[in-house]
């Protein structure tokens, strides 16, 4: 177990990094918008599948988008968000569907086995994928997320009992989902600026970010999703229970935000203890550590990818 790591130097990005989109059809026929930083496979580095936070976008993990990131990252936008279709049956959402979507993306880009990187609910997705399709997974890099039963770990800094935290989180989500249609005209018109991000960073929900302009862009993109649909997605993910960790045999790393109110750091540490060889690092930050400390975050990711490469080499017959 690693000690708390203080904030390190930051990486500034002068503009919104470019991403490239492509269409993917999932197993049930839902058309998804996939994206990558490297459509022509020009980056001399591993391909990493990002299982992103619910309804979020590429700009929430800025360090992997940089031209010199050393990583080819591939991901997709969740059903009904960011240009991805809503399924014809609105019950076809949640972690089970997200796993099918992740497999569809891997198949589309022709990658049989990949390192998975997950944020928030994306951590649920990647661990569920590893449980169901271990042959597709070379390693698991989890940041600010737990492998199942996420809603019971919310509000962790308040140290509430799990059952209480889960009840509060689910009921708030249900209430906002019901009021979502009335709220959406407001959220889609909010003037999000660097000043807005600065104010948000003083609430404790988010800490100061390295690139406020890029963070503002990410928030604007996030708020383009209708509130009722987003919280419908959230409610379905609340039903995803803990994933069995006994079958996880690949290199695994957890990077937590000490003051994260959406995914408890204590639960991430406990999960790391239950997986042989897993590592745990706790940063002084919130749920948005990839935006708050992009350089330190990227260093930890590259260190992990080196560990995966070493593990793969040692397991390959001479």
Buried (B, 14 or more C-beta within 10 A) or exposed (E): EBEEBEBEEBBEBEEBBEBEBBEBBBEBEBEBBBBBBBBEEEBEEBBBBBBBBBBBBBBBBBBBBBEEBBBBBBBBBBBBBBBBBBBEEEEBBBBBBBBBBBBBBBBBBEBEBBBBBBBBBBBBBBBBBBBBBEEBBBBBBBBBBBBBBBBBBBBBBEEBEBEEBBBBBBEBBBEBBEEBEEBBEEBEEEEBBBEBBBEBBEEEBBBBBBBBBBBBBBBBBBBBBBBBBBBBBBBBBBEBEBBEBEEBEBBBBBBBBBBBBBBBBBBBBBBBEEBEEBBBBBBBBBBBBBBBBBBBBBEBBBEBBEBBBEBBEEEEEE
